[in-house]
Amino acid sequence: MDTPEVAIDNALKERFQGISVAFRTVRGVKVEASKPGFKTRIEGVCASLKLRFKLEEVRLQPIFRAYRDFFWRIGIDPTKIRPASEALVRRVLTGKPFPQVNNVVDAYNLASLETGVAIAAFDLDRVKGGLTLRFARPGELFIGIGMASPLTLKGLEPVIADSEKLVAIYPYRDSESTKVTEHTRNVLLVSCGVPGISFTLIEEAAMKALNYITEYCLASSCKAAY
């Protein structure tokens, strides 16, 4: 199975100079509840985060400001729909538990918590062809994870599309059709950059997520392939 390319459409690059993505694939994952060793790692990162940040200062951090500014530019109010990485940080700082879903989702969420970078993950076997980050087409339909009915897009939204369908509204909502489940065996990670965030940090976040998945999520009989 080839690794799909993630291309950025020229119109989007012109509108949002500095937008970037980094992507990695991991094959041979075993999706299950996070085991005690990984839970201990999560608890350690959460404890460290509480020493790094104060809740009232989170919105002032440059990385979260960059995502907030991008949200405003694409018509999303970030005070109502917070950037995912900021929402994770706020959750931990207010004493709520880290949202454990499964080991793969927990792995990239933990990398997002540490770096502040928004990270998406897709079931690679459900992705058809290459991926393109582009503007939505007016009238395109999108069903996000957990949504009961599709959204009809206006044509201004940045989206990630494969050759058949939309797999995400960038950079905050992933598709139901390509989400990571207990049946997932191969994963595509996408680290989501916006103007004002260095590509070095975007790459670092992708590698951190990859390393966590490699350490805690591979089937015992498999070796990672990136």
BELPEVEN-V599908 format. One line per field, one symbol per residue. ss: DSSP state (2 for helix, 1 for strand, 0 for the rest). phi: phi as a letter, one per 40 degrees, with the letter a starting at -180 (. if undefined). A space follows every 50 residues. Layout:
BEGIN
ss=???
phi=???
END
This chain:
BEGIN
ss=00000111022222200001111111101000000222222222222222 22002222220222222222222000000000022222222220000000 00222222222222200111111222000011111000001101000000 11000001111000011110001112220000000111111110000022 22222222222222220100000000
phi=.ccccbcbcccccccbchcabbbabbbgcbcacccdcccccccccccccc ccbbdcbdcccdccccccccddcbgbcccbbcddccccccdcccgccdcc bacccccccccccccgccbbbbcdcbcbgcbbcacccdgcbabcdgccac cccchbccbbbccbacbaccbbaccccbccbcccbbbbcbcbbbdgbccd cccdcccccdcccccbbccccbbcbb
END
